[in-house]
Amino acid sequence: IGEGGSGGALGIGVGDRILMLSNAIYSVISPEGCASILWKSADKSQLAAEAMGITSDRVREQGFLDEVVREPLGAAHRNFQATAMNLRETLLRHLEELKREPLDQLLEKRYQRMMSFGAFIEEPVK
């Protein structure tokens, strides 16, 4: 609902559904940490954040997110009631959908979801 990072982000990511508030961020490393590794300077954190795609819309575009929960005008901290109501409605809707699925299908879908993340091309050894 705010910032998901590092091992906690990885742990959250194994759920049947992944939802994010519209102004939240999600990453496995901070932009400063990423910039320090790639460019040897935390000063490049803005460049790293853009490349990492840590915003809710970018995470959704990358296929890791099921739904962006829109925040009220001015962001979640400006209107706790509206945020809570939006989150409640979204969670209840997703939980109702999940409750209708048999456990074996949920487990298989979760497995397939995890296996679909990331891509690589296997080059023949020369």
C-alpha positions in Angstrom: 0.0 0.0 0.0 3.1 2.3 0.0 6.5 0.8 -0.6 7.3 -2.8 -1.2 11.0 -3.4 -1.5 13.7 -6.0 -1.2 12.9 -9.4 0.2 9.5 -8.2 1.4 8.6 -7.3 -2.2 9.6 -10.8 -3.3 7.6 -12.4 -0.5 4.5 -10.4 -1.4 4.8 -11.3 -5.0 3.9 -15.0 -4.6 0.2 -14.2 -3.9 -2.7 -15.3 -6.1 -3.4 -11.7 -6.9 -1.1 -8.7 -6.7 -2.8 -5.3 -6.1 -1.1 -1.9 -5.7 -2.3 1.5 -4.7 -1.8 3.9 -7.6 1.0 5.9 -5.9 2.8 2.9 -4.4 6.1 1.5 -5.6 7.3 -2.1 -5.8 10.9 -3.2 -6.4 13.4 -5.8 -5.3 16.1 -3.2 -4.6 15.9 0.5 -4.0 16.7 2.9 -6.8 19.7 4.1 -4.9 21.0 0.5 -4.4 20.4 -0.3 -8.1 22.2 2.9 -9.2 25.1 2.1 -6.9 25.5 -1.3 -8.5 25.0 -0.3 -12.1 26.6 3.2 -12.2 28.7 3.1 -9.0 26.8 6.2 -7.8 23.6 6.6 -5.9 23.2 10.0 -7.6 21.8 8.1 -10.6 18.8 6.9 -8.5 16.3 8.7 -10.7 17.6 7.0 -13.8 17.6 3.7 -12.0 14.0 4.2 -10.8 12.8 4.9 -14.4 14.7 1.9 -15.8 13.4 -0.4 -13.0 9.7 0.5 -13.7 8.7 0.6 -10.0 5.4 2.5 -10.2 2.1 0.8 -10.2 1.3 1.5 -13.9 4.7 0.2 -15.0 4.5 -2.9 -12.8 1.1 -3.6 -14.3 2.4 -3.1 -17.9 5.2 -5.6 -17.1 2.6 -8.2 -16.2 3.3 -8.5 -12.5 0.2 -6.8 -11.2 -3.5 -7.7 -11.4 -5.0 -4.4 -10.6 -4.1 -0.8 -9.7 -6.3 0.5 -6.9 -6.8 4.2 -7.6 -6.2 6.6 -4.8 -8.4 9.7 -4.1 -7.3 13.1 -5.4 -4.1 14.1 -3.6 -3.1 10.5 -2.8 -4.0 8.0 0.0 -2.7 10.1 2.9 -5.1 13.0 2.0 -8.2 10.9 2.4 -7.9 7.8 4.6 -11.6 7.0 4.4 -11.8 7.0 0.6 -8.6 5.0 0.3 -9.9 2.4 2.8 -13.2 2.1 0.9 -11.5 1.7 -2.5 -9.2 -0.9 -1.0 -12.0 -2.7 0.8 -14.1 -3.0 -2.4 -11.2 -4.2 -4.5 -10.1 -6.8 -1.9 -13.6 -8.1 -1.4 -14.1 -8.5 -5.1 -10.8 -10.4 -5.6 -11.4 -12.6 -2.6 -14.9 -13.5 -3.9 -13.4 -14.5 -7.2 -10.6 -16.6 -5.5 -13.1 -18.3 -3.2 -14.9 -19.7 -6.2 -11.9 -21.5 -7.5 -10.9 -25.0 -6.4 -7.6 -25.1 -4.4 -5.8 -27.3 -7.0 -6.6 -24.8 -9.7 -5.4 -21.9 -7.6 -2.2 -23.6 -6.9 -1.6 -24.4 -10.6 -2.4 -20.9 -11.6 0.0 -19.5 -9.0 2.7 -21.9 -10.2 2.1 -20.9 -13.9 2.1 -17.3 -12.9 5.5 -17.6 -11.2 7.0 -19.5 -14.1 5.9 -16.9 -16.6 7.9 -14.1 -14.9 11.1 -13.2 -16.7 12.3 -14.3 -20.1 15.5 -15.5 -21.5 16.8 -16.8 -24.8 18.9 -19.9 -24.7 21.8 -19.5 -27.2 23.4 -22.6 -28.6 26.9 -23.1 -27.2 29.6 -22.4 -29.8 
